[in-house]
C-alpha cells in the first residue's frame, strides 16, 4: 500500500513537472512570437513616419515643380504603394519604388536652385534619409526575431508544442532583385 502511494506521488510529481515544462516551452514560444510582432510594428511605425514626410515633401515641391508632374506623380504613386504594402515582400518592392522615386526627385530638384535651397525641402529630404536608415536597422532586428522564432519552433521538443498550439513560421524580409543588383556608378556620371 505504501509503495502504491509513493508510486502515485512520484507519478503526480512527474506529471506536474512535465506540465510545467510544457508551459515553459509554450511561454517561450509566445515570447518569440510577440517579439516578431513587435519588430513588425516598429517597422510599420517608421513606414508611417516616412509616408508623412513624403507627403510633406511632395506638398513643398509642388509649388516649385508644377511642370514636373511626372516626377511628383511617380513619388506620389510610390508613397501610395508603400502605404498599401502588407507582407515583407510587398514592402520590399514598395521601398524600392520609393527609393527610385526619391532618386528621380532629387535629380530633378538639382535643376531648381530655389527648391534645393529651401529649408523645408532640405529638412524633409534629410528626415526621409534618416528614416530610411532606421527602417533598414529595424528590418535587420525583425529578421533576427523571425529567424529565432522559426528556428525555435522547428527544434525538438519545441516543435511538439508549436504544432499543438498552432505556432507558425514567419516570413523574412528579403531585398528585391533591384536592391541587390550591382550599381553602375559610371552611368550616374554620364548624366552630367
C-alpha positions in Angstrom: 0.0 0.0 0.0 2.7 2.4 0.9 4.5 1.5 -2.3 1.4 2.4 -4.2 1.1 5.7 -2.5 4.8 6.5 -3.2 4.4 5.4 -6.8 1.3 7.6 -7.2 3.1 10.6 -5.6 6.1 10.1 -7.9 3.8 9.9 -10.9 2.0 13.0 -9.8 5.3 14.9 -9.4 6.4 13.7 -12.9 3.1 14.9 -14.4 3.4 18.3 -12.7 7.0 18.6 -13.8 6.1 17.7 -17.4 3.2 20.1 -17.4 5.4 22.9 -16.0 8.0 22.1 -18.7 5.3 22.3 -21.5 4.0 25.6 -20.0 7.6 26.9 -20.0 8.1 26.0 -23.7 4.7 27.5 -24.6 5.6 30.8 -22.8 9.0 30.9 -24.6 7.2 30.4 -28.0 4.7 33.1 -27.2 7.5 35.5 -26.2 9.3 34.9 -29.5 6.0 35.4 -31.5 5.4 38.6 -29.7 8.9 39.8 -30.4 8.4 39.2 -34.1 5.1 41.1 -33.9 6.7 44.0 -32.1 9.5 44.2 -34.6 7.0 44.3 -37.4 5.0 47.1 -35.7 8.3 49.1 -35.2 8.9 48.9 -38.9 5.3 49.9 -39.6 5.7 53.0 -37.3 8.7 54.1 -39.3 7.0 53.4 -42.6 4.1 55.7 -41.5 6.6 58.4 -40.5 8.2 58.1 -43.9 4.8 58.4 -45.6 4.1 61.5 -43.6 7.4 63.1 -44.5 7.0 62.1 -48.2 3.6 63.8 -48.2 5.1 67.0 -46.8 8.0 66.8 -49.3 5.5 66.4 -52.2 3.4 69.4 -51.0 6.5 71.6 -50.6 7.8 70.6 -54.0 4.5 71.2 -55.8 4.8 74.9 -55.7 8.2 74.9 -57.4 7.7 72.0 -59.8 4.3 72.3 -61.3 5.5 71.4 -64.7 7.4 68.4 -63.4 4.2 66.5 -62.9 5.7 63.1 -63.9 8.2 63.2 -61.0 5.6 64.2 -58.5 3.2 61.6 -59.8 5.9 58.9 -59.5 6.7 60.0 -55.9 3.0 60.0 -55.0 2.4 56.6 -56.5 5.4 55.2 -54.7 4.1 56.6 -51.4 0.7 55.1 -52.0 2.2 51.7 -53.0 4.2 51.7 -49.7 1.0 52.5 -47.7 -0.8 49.5 -49.3 2.1 47.0 -48.8 1.4 44.4 -46.2 3.8 41.5 -46.4 7.6 41.9 -46.1 7.9 41.1 -49.8 5.4 43.8 -50.8 7.1 46.2 -48.5 10.5 45.5 -50.1 9.1 46.1 -53.6 7.3 49.3 -52.4 10.5 50.5 -50.7 12.4 50.0 -53.9 9.8 52.1 -55.7 10.1 54.9 -53.1 13.9 54.9 -53.3 13.8 55.1 -57.1 11.2 57.9 -56.9 13.3 59.8 -54.4 16.4 59.4 -56.6 14.4 60.8 -59.6 13.0 63.6 -57.5 16.5 64.6 -56.2 17.9 64.5 -59.7 15.1 66.8 -60.9 15.4 69.1 -57.9 19.0 69.8 -58.9 17.6 71.9 -61.8 15.8 74.1 -59.3 18.3 76.0 -57.1 15.5 77.8 -55.3 13.9 74.5 -54.4 17.2 72.9 -53.3 17.9 75.9 -51.1 14.5 75.9 -49.5 15.0 74.9 -45.8 11.8 72.8 -45.7 12.9 70.7 -48.7 16.3 70.1 -47.2 14.8 69.1 -43.9 12.3 66.8 -45.4 15.0 65.1 -47.5 17.3 64.7 -44.5 14.4 63.3 -42.4 13.5 60.8 -45.1 17.1 59.7 -45.3 17.2 59.2 -41.5 14.0 57.2 -41.5 15.3 55.0 -44.4 18.4 54.2 -42.2 16.2 53.4 -39.2 13.9 51.2 -41.4 17.0 49.2 -42.5 18.0 48.8 -38.9 14.6 47.7 -37.8 14.3 45.2 -40.7 17.5 43.7 -39.5 16.1 43.3 -36.0 12.9 41.9 -37.5 14.8 39.3 -39.5 16.7 38.4 -36.4 13.5 37.9 -34.4 11.9 35.9 -37.2 15.0 33.7 -37.5 14.9 33.0 -33.8 11.2 32.2 -33.9 11.4 29.9 -36.9 14.5 28.1 -35.5 12.9 27.6 -32.2 9.6 26.2 -33.5 11.5 23.7 -35.6 13.6 22.4 -32.7 12.8 19.4 -30.6 10.9 19.5 -28.2 9.6 22.9 -29.1 8.2 21.6 -32.4 5.8 19.4 -30.5 4.3 22.3 -28.5 4.5 24.6 -31.5 2.4 22.2 -33.7 0.0 21.5 -30.9 -0.7 25.2 -30.3 -0.5 26.4 -33.9 2.7 28.4 -33.9 3.8 29.0 -37.5 6.9 30.2 -39.3 7.1 33.8 -40.2 8.3 35.4 -43.4 11.7 37.1 -43.5 12.1 40.4 -45.1 14.1 39.9 -48.3 15.5 42.6 -50.5 14.2 42.7 -54.1 16.4 41.8 -57.1 16.7 45.6 -57.9 18.0 46.3 -54.4 20.7 43.6 -54.7 21.8 44.4 -58.3 25.2 45.9 -59.0 25.2 49.7 -59.1 26.5 51.2 -62.3 28.4 54.2 -60.9 29.6 55.2 -64.3 26.1 55.9 -65.6 25.5 58.3 -62.7 28.4 60.5 -64.0 27.3 60.2 -67.7 24.1 62.1 -67.0 26.0 65.3 -66.1 
